[in-house]
Amino acid sequence: MADQVPVSILLVEDEEAVLKLLDRILARKFPEVVLYMALNGRAGLELFEAHNPDIVITDIKMPEMGGVQMTDKIRAIKPDTKFIILTGDPGKSDYYDSGEKGFEFDHYIMKPVIFGVLFAAIEQCLAGLCDSLQNSQSESETVAADSPES
């Protein structure tokens, strides 16, 4: 569809070289996806508020605002956002102390990142977004069909 809004991904990583590498690799693998980049959670949250991306790929431990706090704030804005966590920390215990529900994410990937694993996680998130969009359109069509004509 020509009028379809492109899917967007927010990359949040405090290591600038890693962030640039992710940007280059993902731009080649997913050319139809709009990419936004931030070097910390605070900048990531600002970009999220400005652009409302569909998927957030984030590190956890970052300066200014960590990934857990950023994720909580984004969930309050857009609960259906997909999250892919990239971390060098094998322990998940620190991540469950955010909010009352605990830290919720769609994929958890250890560093160093194996790009095939990251690509598969993104593809699963994209498929989930497509399913959600189709369900929303079906519900809208059903409501429109059930509504009396004006």
FISE-883956 format. One record per residue: x, y, z of N, C-alpha, C in turn; residue number from 1. Coordinates in steps of 0.2 Angstrom, whole numbers, plus 5000, padded with zeros to 4 digits. Example, Ala and Ser with C-alpha at 12.3 -4.5 7.8 and 13.67 -1.06 7.14 Angstrom:
<sites>
5066, 4972, 5039, 5062, 4978, 5039, 5066, 4984, 5039, 1
5064, 4989, 5035, 5068, 4995, 5036, 5064, 5000, 5039, 2
</sites>
This chain:
<sites>
5004, 4994, 5000, 5000, 5000, 5000, 5004, 5006, 5000, 1
5003, 5011, 4996, 5007, 5017, 4995, 5006, 5022, 5001, 2
5000, 5022, 5004, 4999, 5026, 5010, 5001, 5023, 5017, 3
5004, 5017, 5017, 5006, 5014, 5023, 5011, 5018, 5026, 4
5011, 5019, 5033, 5016, 5022, 5037, 5021, 5017, 5038, 5
5028, 5020, 5037, 5033, 5015, 5038, 5034, 5013, 5045, 6
5037, 5007, 5046, 5038, 5005, 5053, 5045, 5008, 5055, 7
5045, 5010, 5061, 5051, 5013, 5064, 5054, 5010, 5070, 8
5061, 5010, 5070, 5064, 5007, 5076, 5068, 5013, 5079, 9
5068, 5013, 5086, 5073, 5017, 5090, 5078, 5013, 5093, 10
5085, 5015, 5091, 5091, 5011, 5094, 5093, 5016, 5099, 11
5094, 5013, 5105, 5097, 5016, 5111, 5103, 5012, 5114, 12
5109, 5015, 5113, 5115, 5012, 5115, 5120, 5017, 5117, 13
5123, 5017, 5123, 5128, 5022, 5125, 5135, 5021, 5122, 14
5136, 5016, 5119, 5143, 5015, 5115, 5142, 5017, 5108, 15
5144, 5023, 5106, 5143, 5026, 5100, 5145, 5022, 5094, 16
5151, 5018, 5095, 5153, 5014, 5089, 5148, 5008, 5088, 17
5145, 5005, 5093, 5140, 5000, 5093, 5134, 5003, 5090, 18
5132, 5009, 5092, 5126, 5012, 5089, 5126, 5013, 5082, 19
5132, 5016, 5080, 5133, 5017, 5072, 5133, 5010, 5068, 20
5136, 5005, 5071, 5136, 4999, 5068, 5129, 4996, 5067, 21
5125, 4996, 5073, 5119, 4994, 5072, 5115, 4997, 5067, 22
5115, 5004, 5067, 5112, 5008, 5062, 5114, 5006, 5055, 23
5120, 5005, 5053, 5122, 5003, 5047, 5119, 4996, 5045, 24
5120, 4992, 5049, 5118, 4985, 5048, 5110, 4984, 5047, 25
5107, 4987, 5051, 5099, 4987, 5051, 5097, 4991, 5045, 26
5100, 4996, 5043, 5098, 5000, 5037, 5098, 4996, 5031, 27
5104, 4992, 5031, 5104, 4987, 5025, 5100, 4981, 5025, 28
5099, 4978, 5031, 5094, 4972, 5032, 5087, 4974, 5031, 29
5085, 4980, 5034, 5078, 4982, 5034, 5077, 4989, 5031, 30
5078, 4990, 5024, 5079, 4996, 5021, 5072, 5000, 5021, 31
5066, 4997, 5022, 5060, 5000, 5023, 5058, 5003, 5030, 32
5063, 5001, 5034, 5062, 5004, 5041, 5065, 5010, 5043, 33
5062, 5015, 5046, 5065, 5021, 5048, 5068, 5020, 5055, 34
5075, 5022, 5055, 5079, 5021, 5061, 5080, 5028, 5065, 35
5079, 5028, 5071, 5081, 5034, 5075, 5087, 5031, 5080, 36
5091, 5035, 5082, 5097, 5033, 5087, 5097, 5038, 5092, 37
5099, 5035, 5098, 5100, 5039, 5104, 5106, 5036, 5108, 38
5110, 5040, 5112, 5115, 5038, 5116, 5114, 5036, 5123, 39
5108, 5038, 5125, 5106, 5036, 5132, 5098, 5036, 5133, 40
5096, 5034, 5138, 5089, 5033, 5139, 5085, 5040, 5139, 41
5088, 5045, 5141, 5084, 5051, 5141, 5083, 5054, 5134, 42
5089, 5053, 5130, 5088, 5055, 5123, 5083, 5051, 5119, 43
5083, 5044, 5121, 5079, 5039, 5118, 5072, 5041, 5120, 44
5070, 5043, 5126, 5063, 5045, 5128, 5061, 5051, 5124, 45
5066, 5056, 5123, 5064, 5062, 5119, 5062, 5060, 5112, 46
5066, 5056, 5109, 5065, 5053, 5102, 5059, 5049, 5101, 47
5057, 5045, 5106, 5051, 5041, 5106, 5045, 5046, 5106, 48
5045, 5051, 5111, 5040, 5056, 5111, 5039, 5060, 5105, 49
5044, 5061, 5101, 5044, 5065, 5095, 5042, 5061, 5089, 50
5044, 5054, 5089, 5043, 5050, 5083, 5038, 5044, 5084, 51
5037, 5042, 5090, 5033, 5036, 5092, 5034, 5030, 5088, 52
5041, 5028, 5088, 5043, 5022, 5085, 5039, 5015, 5087, 53
5039, 5010, 5083, 5035, 5004, 5084, 5039, 4999, 5088, 54
5046, 4999, 5087, 5051, 4995, 5091, 5056, 4999, 5094, 55
5058, 4997, 5100, 5064, 5000, 5103, 5069, 4994, 5105, 56
5075, 4995, 5102, 5081, 4991, 5104, 5085, 4995, 5108, 57
5086, 4992, 5114, 5090, 4996, 5119, 5095, 4992, 5124, 58
5100, 4996, 5126, 5104, 4993, 5131, 5101, 4994, 5137, 59
5103, 4992, 5143, 5100, 4993, 5149, 5104, 4998, 5153, 60
5111, 4997, 5154, 5115, 5001, 5158, 5118, 5007, 5154, 61
5115, 5013, 5155, 5117, 5019, 5151, 5117, 5025, 5156, 62
5121, 5030, 5154, 5121, 5036, 5158, 5114, 5040, 5157, 63
5113, 5044, 5162, 5108, 5049, 5162, 5101, 5045, 5164, 64
5099, 5041, 5160, 5093, 5037, 5161, 5094, 5030, 5158, 65
5094, 5025, 5162, 5095, 5018, 5160, 5089, 5015, 5156, 66
5090, 5009, 5153, 5085, 5006, 5148, 5079, 5004, 5152, 67
5079, 5002, 5158, 5074, 5000, 5162, 5069, 5006, 5163, 68
5072, 5011, 5166, 5068, 5017, 5167, 5065, 5020, 5161, 69
5068, 5020, 5155, 5066, 5023, 5149, 5060, 5018, 5147, 70
5061, 5012, 5147, 5056, 5007, 5145, 5049, 5008, 5149, 71
5050, 5009, 5156, 5044, 5011, 5160, 5040, 5017, 5157, 72
5044, 5022, 5156, 5041, 5028, 5153, 5038, 5027, 5146, 73
5041, 5024, 5142, 5038, 5022, 5135, 5032, 5018, 5136, 74
5032, 5013, 5140, 5026, 5009, 5141, 5020, 5013, 5143, 75
5021, 5018, 5147, 5016, 5023, 5150, 5013, 5027, 5144, 76
5017, 5028, 5139, 5015, 5032, 5133, 5011, 5027, 5128, 77
5015, 5022, 5126, 5012, 5017, 5121, 5014, 5010, 5123, 78
5009, 5007, 5127, 5010, 5000, 5130, 5011, 4995, 5125, 79
5009, 4995, 5119, 5011, 4990, 5114, 5017, 4990, 5110, 80
5022, 4995, 5112, 5028, 4995, 5110, 5032, 4989, 5110, 81
5036, 4987, 5105, 5040, 4981, 5106, 5047, 4983, 5108, 82
5049, 4979, 5113, 5056, 4980, 5115, 5061, 4974, 5114, 83
5067, 4976, 5112, 5072, 4971, 5111, 5078, 4973, 5115, 84
5080, 4969, 5120, 5085, 4971, 5125, 5092, 4968, 5123, 85
5097, 4973, 5122, 5104, 4970, 5121, 5108, 4972, 5127, 86
5111, 4967, 5130, 5115, 4968, 5136, 5121, 4963, 5137, 87
5126, 4966, 5140, 5131, 4962, 5142, 5131, 4959, 5148, 88
5125, 4960, 5152, 5124, 4958, 5159, 5120, 4951, 5159, 89
5123, 4946, 5161, 5119, 4939, 5160, 5113, 4939, 5166, 90
5114, 4943, 5171, 5109, 4943, 5176, 5103, 4947, 5175, 91
5097, 4944, 5175, 5090, 4948, 5174, 5088, 4951, 5180, 92
5090, 4949, 5186, 5087, 4951, 5192, 5086, 4959, 5193, 93
5091, 4963, 5190, 5091, 4970, 5191, 5085, 4973, 5187, 94
5083, 4969, 5182, 5078, 4972, 5177, 5071, 4971, 5179, 95
5070, 4967, 5185, 5063, 4966, 5187, 5061, 4971, 5192, 96
5065, 4976, 5194, 5063, 4980, 5199, 5060, 4987, 5197, 97
5058, 4987, 5190, 5055, 4993, 5188, 5048, 4992, 5188, 98
5044, 4997, 5191, 5037, 4997, 5191, 5034, 4991, 5194, 99
5027, 4991, 5195, 5024, 4986, 5199, 5024, 4979, 5195, 100
5024, 4979, 5188, 5023, 4973, 5184, 5029, 4970, 5183, 101
5035, 4973, 5184, 5041, 4971, 5182, 5043, 4973, 5175, 102
5049, 4971, 5173, 5052, 4974, 5167, 5049, 4969, 5162, 103
5046, 4972, 5157, 5043, 4968, 5151, 5046, 4969, 5145, 104
5048, 4964, 5141, 5052, 4965, 5135, 5050, 4959, 5130, 105
5051, 4960, 5124, 5049, 4955, 5119, 5055, 4950, 5118, 106
5061, 4953, 5118, 5067, 4949, 5116, 5073, 4951, 5121, 107
5077, 4947, 5123, 5082, 4948, 5127, 5088, 4945, 5124, 108
5093, 4949, 5121, 5099, 4947, 5117, 5105, 4949, 5121, 109
5110, 4944, 5122, 5116, 4945, 5125, 5121, 4948, 5120, 110
5126, 4952, 5123, 5131, 4955, 5119, 5137, 4950, 5120, 111
5141, 4949, 5115, 5141, 4952, 5109, 5135, 4949, 5105, 112
5132, 4954, 5101, 5126, 4952, 5097, 5128, 4948, 5091, 113
5124, 4942, 5091, 5124, 4938, 5085, 5118, 4941, 5080, 114
5120, 4944, 5074, 5116, 4947, 5070, 5110, 4943, 5068, 115
5111, 4937, 5067, 5105, 4933, 5065, 5100, 4932, 5070, 116
5102, 4932, 5076, 5097, 4932, 5082, 5094, 4939, 5082, 117
5097, 4944, 5081, 5094, 4951, 5081, 5089, 4951, 5076, 118
5091, 4949, 5070, 5087, 4950, 5064, 5080, 4946, 5065, 119
5081, 4940, 5068, 5075, 4936, 5069, 5071, 4939, 5074, 120
5073, 4942, 5080, 5069, 4946, 5085, 5066, 4951, 5081, 121
5069, 4955, 5077, 5066, 4961, 5074, 5060, 4958, 5069, 122
5061, 4953, 5065, 5056, 4950, 5061, 5050, 4948, 5065, 123
5051, 4945, 5071, 5046, 4943, 5075, 5042, 4949, 5077, 124
5045, 4954, 5079, 5042, 4960, 5081, 5038, 4963, 5075, 125
5041, 4963, 5070, 5037, 4966, 5064, 5031, 4962, 5062, 126
5032, 4955, 5063, 5026, 4951, 5061, 5020, 4952, 5067, 127
5022, 4953, 5073, 5017, 4955, 5078, 5014, 4962, 5077, 128
5018, 4966, 5074, 5015, 4973, 5072, 5010, 4972, 5067, 129
5012, 4968, 5062, 5007, 4967, 5056, 5001, 4964, 5058, 130
5001, 4959, 5063, 4995, 4955, 5065, 4991, 4960, 5069, 131
4994, 4965, 5073, 4990, 4969, 5077, 4987, 4974, 5072, 132
4990, 4977, 5067, 4987, 4981, 5062, 4981, 4978, 5059, 133
4982, 4972, 5057, 4977, 4968, 5053, 4971, 4967, 5058, 134
4972, 4966, 5064, 4966, 4965, 5069, 4963, 4971, 5070, 135
4967, 4977, 5071, 4964, 4984, 5072, 4959, 4985, 5066, 136
4962, 4984, 5059, 4958, 4986, 5053, 4952, 4982, 5053, 137
4952, 4975, 5055, 4946, 4971, 5055, 4941, 4973, 5060, 138
4943, 4975, 5066, 4939, 4978, 5071, 4935, 4984, 5068, 139
4939, 4989, 5065, 4937, 4995, 5062, 4932, 4994, 5057, 140
4933, 4989, 5053, 4928, 4987, 5047, 4922, 4984, 5050, 141
4922, 4980, 5055, 4917, 4977, 5058, 4912, 4983, 5062, 142
4915, 4987, 5065, 4912, 4993, 5068, 4908, 4997, 5063, 143
4912, 4999, 5058, 4909, 5003, 5052, 4903, 4999, 5049, 144
4904, 4992, 5048, 4898, 4989, 5045, 4892, 4988, 5049, 145
4893, 4988, 5056, 4888, 4988, 5061, 4884, 4995, 5062, 146
4888, 5000, 5060, 4885, 5007, 5062, 4880, 5009, 5057, 147
4874, 5012, 5059, 4869, 5014, 5055, 4872, 5020, 5050, 148
4869, 5020, 5044, 4871, 5025, 5039, 4868, 5031, 5041, 149
4872, 5037, 5040, 4870, 5044, 5042, 4866, 5046, 5036, 150
</sites>
